[in-house]
């Protein structure tokens, strides 16, 4: 098995925050910020992981890790989560005092327990992950990791093929990756929605509604954004609970607001579905939807002074911004239209960073999960030393599931 990279993007919610909790439609897109992992086979039967983002470096003998017998529905995951195995692996890795580290390790070993063949298990492998995504910022860093993980282990054990020699379509392989990534997300989060891993696997943009199948947003065009991490910790459960209290107190006021947020996603779908729509007009309309969505979320009480500061700074020079995610801190999105000069973007970044914020230029709506086979093995040190431009330069050599 040659050395290879797997990669997957993070995600960002474009429209529909909080309304989605009440069975309204929301829209999310894949970020240009991605996670990358390097997979290299060993010959000593060991599994070594190197995850610098969560300060985890660990080696286990593969023979010590529990293995699962072939199950009905193979190679798709079992229909129910094996919580007994999760508990067993949590004790095995013995990292309970470091939540992110423990979950990352257990998710890897959980998929290894189900997917690794005798041959792979006896030879072993190195698994090294790095990410452009800040951890815990609501940008799908764990889903990006989970998709990298699922893609790597499925490829390692012969379940993926860029030539589709086994008769599997690209869509079927993509679905296989997504289902296993969802298993890893369950290990990490317990009861995830499945939205983050789906966006990370598929790329592009999707529309989703509670209880319904997630579907791609037709006609979506890649958009440029400035992503601002305010560094104020988000508290998703607190914000959701606060909106619930407001809803229960004033249902006749809040329900129409949630319906209006729903209609923003519907309007976004209609916008991208218009054939031959001039892109400058599309971006203007999209920016108007950004303004309206943020205004409604502010009225629901989920903004924060730092998010309003981002809005105030960007609006000085005609740029539209909104919170993304649960609010109460976290991140904001600023739409960068095609006519915005690099000098303008640099000035906005300067002003925002002067407030102590972290700014990242990125695209929304790019590729999903991918694999890149290497001609020569690469040391972990070399992998960790490469910057983002190295991986972007190899874009045409990646195989994507699309």
C-alpha positions in Angstrom: 0.0 0.0 0.0 1.6 3.3 -1.1 1.6 6.4 1.1 -1.2 8.8 0.6 -3.0 11.8 2.0 -6.7 12.1 2.7 -8.4 15.5 3.1 -11.8 17.0 4.0 -13.1 20.5 4.5 -14.8 22.1 7.5 -18.3 23.5 7.3 -20.0 26.8 7.9 -23.7 27.5 8.3 -24.7 30.2 5.8 -28.4 30.6 6.7 -30.9 29.1 9.2 -29.2 29.1 12.5 -31.6 28.3 15.4 -34.6 28.0 13.1 -33.4 24.5 12.1 -34.0 23.4 15.7 -37.7 24.1 15.0 -37.8 22.0 11.8 -37.1 24.9 9.4 -34.6 24.7 6.5 -31.0 25.7 6.9 -28.1 26.0 4.5 -24.5 25.1 5.0 -21.4 25.0 2.8 -18.0 23.4 2.8 -15.1 25.7 3.9 -11.8 26.1 2.0 -10.2 25.4 5.4 -9.4 21.7 5.5 -7.9 18.9 7.6 -5.2 16.7 6.0 -3.8 13.3 7.1 -0.9 11.3 6.0 -1.3 7.5 6.0 1.8 5.3 5.7 2.0 1.5 6.1 4.3 0.0 8.7 5.8 -3.5 9.0 5.9 -3.9 12.8 2.2 -4.3 13.6 2.0 -0.9 15.4 -0.4 1.9 14.9 1.1 5.3 15.6 -0.9 8.5 15.7 0.4 12.1 15.6 -2.3 14.7 16.1 -0.5 18.0 16.9 -3.7 20.1 17.0 -4.8 18.2 20.2 -1.2 17.3 21.4 -1.6 13.6 20.9 1.3 11.3 19.9 0.7 7.7 20.8 1.6 4.2 19.6 -0.3 0.9 20.1 0.3 -2.6 19.0 -2.5 -3.5 16.6 -2.9 -6.9 18.1 -3.9 -5.3 21.4 -6.9 -3.5 19.9 -10.2 -5.3 19.9 -11.4 -6.4 16.5 -15.0 -6.9 15.3 -16.2 -9.9 13.4 -17.8 -9.5 10.0 -21.4 -8.1 10.4 -24.5 -8.1 8.3 -24.4 -5.2 5.8 -20.6 -5.1 5.5 -18.8 -2.9 4.5 -21.5 -0.4 5.6 -21.5 0.3 9.4 -23.8 -1.6 11.7 -27.2 -0.1 12.2 -26.5 0.6 15.9 -23.6 2.2 17.7 -21.4 -0.3 19.7 -21.3 1.7 23.0 -19.7 -1.2 24.8 -16.8 -1.0 22.3 -16.5 2.7 22.8 -16.3 2.3 26.6 -13.7 -0.5 26.1 -11.6 1.7 23.8 -11.9 4.7 26.0 -10.3 2.7 28.8 -7.7 1.2 26.4 -6.4 4.6 25.3 -6.4 5.9 28.9 -6.7 9.6 28.0 -9.9 10.4 29.7 -8.5 13.5 31.3 -8.0 15.1 27.9 -11.4 15.1 26.2 -10.4 16.1 22.6 -7.4 13.8 22.6 -9.4 10.9 24.0 -12.3 11.3 21.5 -9.9 11.6 18.6 -8.0 8.4 19.5 -11.2 6.4 20.3 -12.8 7.4 17.0 -9.8 6.2 15.1 -9.6 2.9 16.9 -13.3 2.3 16.7 -13.2 2.5 12.9 -10.0 0.4 12.9 -11.7 -2.3 15.0 -14.5 -2.7 12.4 -12.6 -2.0 9.1 -9.1 -3.3 9.3 -8.3 -6.6 7.6 -6.0 -9.2 9.2 -3.3 -8.1 6.7 -3.5 -4.4 7.6 -3.8 -5.1 11.3 -0.7 -7.3 11.3 1.4 -4.8 9.4 0.2 -1.5 11.1 0.3 2.1 9.9 1.2 5.7 10.8 -1.7 8.1 10.9 -0.8 11.9 11.2 -3.4 14.7 11.0 -3.1 18.4 10.8 -5.8 21.0 10.3 -6.4 24.6 9.1 -9.6 24.6 11.2 -9.6 26.0 14.8 -10.9 23.4 17.2 -14.2 24.1 19.0 -15.1 27.1 16.9 -18.2 25.6 15.3 -16.6 25.1 11.9 -16.8 21.3 11.7 -13.3 20.5 12.8 -14.3 17.1 14.2 -16.4 16.3 11.1 -13.4 17.2 8.9 -11.2 14.9 11.0 -13.9 12.1 11.0 -14.2 12.2 7.2 -10.4 12.1 6.8 -10.4 9.1 9.2 -13.1 7.2 7.4 -11.6 7.9 3.9 -8.2 6.8 5.1 -9.3 3.5 6.7 -11.7 2.6 3.9 -8.9 3.2 1.4 -6.3 1.4 3.5 -8.5 -1.7 3.6 -9.5 -1.7 -0.1 -13.0 -0.4 0.0 -12.3 2.7 -2.2 -11.0 2.8 -5.7 -10.6 5.7 -8.0 -11.1 3.4 -11.0 -14.3 1.9 -9.5 -12.9 -1.6 -10.3 -15.2 -3.3 -7.7 -18.3 -2.0 -9.5 -19.0 0.7 -6.9 -20.1 4.1 -8.3 -18.5 7.3 -7.0 -21.8 8.1 -5.2 -21.8 4.7 -3.5 -18.2 5.2 -2.3 -19.0 8.7 -1.1 -22.0 7.4 0.8 -19.8 4.8 2.4 -17.3 7.4 3.5 -20.1 9.6 4.9 -21.7 6.7 6.9 -18.4 5.8 8.6 -17.6 9.4 9.2 -21.0 9.7 11.0 -19.9 6.7 13.2 -16.8 8.6 14.2 -18.8 11.7 14.9 -21.1 9.6 17.2 -18.0 8.5 19.1 -16.9 12.1 19.5 -20.2 13.9 20.1 -22.7 11.2 21.1 -25.7 12.4 19.1 -24.6 14.5 16.1 -27.1 15.6 13.4 -25.0 14.2 10.5 -25.0 17.6 8.8 -21.3 18.4 9.4 -19.9 15.1 8.1 -22.3 15.2 5.1 -21.0 18.7 4.1 -17.4 17.6 4.7 -17.8 14.5 2.6 -19.8 16.0 -0.3 -18.4 19.5 -0.5 -20.4 22.3 -2.1 -23.5 23.5 -0.2 -26.4 21.6 1.2 -29.9 22.3 2.6 -31.2 20.4 5.6 -34.3 20.1 7.7 -34.8 18.0 10.8 -36.0 14.6 10.0 -35.5 14.9 6.2 -32.7 13.8 3.9 -29.9 16.3 3.5 -29.8 17.5 -0.1 -27.3 19.4 -2.2 -28.1 23.1 -3.0 -28.5 23.0 -6.8 -26.6 25.5 -8.8 -24.5 26.7 -5.9 -21.4 28.7 -6.9 -18.3 29.0 -4.8 -18.2 32.2 -2.8 -15.4 34.1 -1.0 -15.7 35.0 2.6 -13.6 36.5 5.4 -14.1 34.2 8.4 -13.5 35.9 11.7 -13.0 34.0 14.9 -13.9 36.4 17.7 -12.2 34.1 20.2 -15.2 34.4 22.5 -16.2 30.9 23.4 -19.5 29.9 22.0 -22.0 28.1 24.2 -24.4 26.4 21.8 -26.6 24.8 24.5 -27.0 28.1 26.3 -28.0 30.0 23.1 -30.4 27.2 22.0 -32.0 27.2 25.5 -32.3 31.0 25.5 -34.1 31.0 22.2 -36.4 28.2 23.5 -37.3 30.4 26.5 -38.1 33.3 24.2 -40.1 31.1 21.9 -42.2 29.7 24.8 -42.8 33.1 26.2 -43.7 34.8 23.0 -44.7 32.1 20.4 -46.8 34.5 18.3 -43.7 36.7 17.8 -40.9 34.2 17.6 -42.6 31.7 15.3 -42.9 34.3 12.4 -39.3 35.2 12.9 -38.3 31.5 12.6 -40.5 31.2 9.5 -38.7 34.3 8.1 -35.3 32.7 8.7 -36.6 29.6 6.9 -37.6 31.7 3.9 -34.1 33.1 3.7 -32.8 29.5 2.9 -35.6 29.1 0.4 -34.7 32.4 -1.2 -31.1 31.3 -1.3 -32.1 28.2 -3.2 -34.2 30.2 -5.6 -31.3 32.6 -6.1 -28.9 30.0 -7.2 -31.5 28.2 -9.3 -32.1 31.2 -11.6 -30.4 30.3 -15.0 -28.1 33.0 -16.4 -28.3 35.3 -13.4 -25.5 37.8 -13.5 -23.0 37.0 -10.8 -22.7 40.6 -9.5 -26.5 40.7 -9.0 -26.3 37.3 -7.3 -23.7 38.5 -4.9 -25.7 41.7 -4.1 -28.8 39.6 -3.4 -26.9 37.1 -1.3 -25.4 40.0 0.7 -28.9 41.3 1.4 -29.9 37.8 2.7 -26.8 38.0 4.9 -28.1 41.2 6.4 -31.6 40.0 7.0 -30.6 36.7 8.5 -28.2 38.4 11.0 -30.9 40.9 11.9 -33.4 38.2 12.7 -30.8 36.3 14.8 -30.0 39.5 16.7 -33.7 39.9 17.5 -33.7 36.3 18.8 -31.0 37.5 21.3 -28.1 35.3 20.0 -25.7 38.0 18.8 -22.9 39.4 21.0 -20.9 42.7 21.2 -17.9 41.1 19.4 -20.1 39.9 16.6 -21.6 43.4 16.3 -18.1 44.8 16.2 -17.3 42.6 13.2 -20.5 43.9 11.5 -19.7 47.5 12.4 -16.1 47.4 11.0 -17.0 45.5 7.8 -20.0 47.7 7.1 -17.8 50.9 7.1 -16.6 49.9 3.7 -19.7 48.3 2.4 -19.2 44.6 3.3 -22.0 42.4 4.7 -21.4 40.2 7.7 -23.4 37.8 9.9 -22.8 35.5 12.8 -22.5 31.8 11.9 -23.5 29.0 14.2 -25.1 29.3 17.6 -23.9 32.9 18.2 -23.1 34.4 21.6 -19.5 34.6 20.3 -17.8 32.2 18.0 -17.4 33.2 14.3 -18.7 35.7 11.8 -18.8 35.5 8.0 -18.1 38.5 5.8 -19.0 38.2 2.1 -16.2 39.3 -0.2 -17.8 40.3 -3.5 -15.8 39.8 -6.8 -15.4 43.6 -7.1 -13.7 44.0 -3.6 -10.0 44.8 -4.0 -7.3 42.9 -2.1 -6.4 46.2 -0.5 -9.9 46.5 0.9 -9.8 42.9 2.3 -6.4 43.6 3.8 -7.7 46.8 5.5 -10.7 44.9 7.0 -8.4 42.2 8.3 -6.1 44.8 9.8 -9.0 46.5 11.6 -10.5 43.2 12.9 -7.2 41.8 14.0 -6.6 45.0 15.9 -9.6 44.0 18.0 -7.9 40.7 18.9 -9.9 38.7 16.3 -8.5 35.9 14.1 -9.2 36.4 10.4 -9.0 33.8 7.6 -9.8 34.3 3.9 -11.6 31.3 2.5 -13.9 29.9 -0.1 -17.3 28.3 0.7 -18.5 25.6 -1.6 -15.4 23.8 -2.7 -14.4 20.1 -2.9 -15.4 17.5 -0.3 -13.4 14.4 0.7 -10.3 13.6 -1.4 -7.4 11.2 -1.7 -3.9 12.0 -3.0 -1.4 9.1 -3.5 2.3 9.9 -3.0 5.0 8.7 -5.3 7.5 8.6 -2.4 7.0 8.1 1.4 7.1 11.3 3.4 8.3 11.7 6.9 5.9 13.0 9.6 8.3 16.0 10.1 8.1 16.9 6.4 4.3 16.6 6.4 4.0 18.8 9.4 6.4 21.4 7.9 4.3 22.0 4.7 2.1 25.0 4.5 -1.4 25.2 3.0 0.0 26.3 -0.3 1.7 22.9 -0.7 -1.5 21.0 -0.6 -3.4 23.5 -2.8 -0.7 23.2 -5.5 -1.5 19.5 -5.8 -5.3 20.1 -6.2 -5.4 18.7 -9.8 -3.9 15.4 -8.5 -6.5 14.8 -5.8 -9.3 12.3 -6.4 -12.6 13.6 -5.1 -15.8 11.7 -4.6 -17.9 13.9 -6.9 
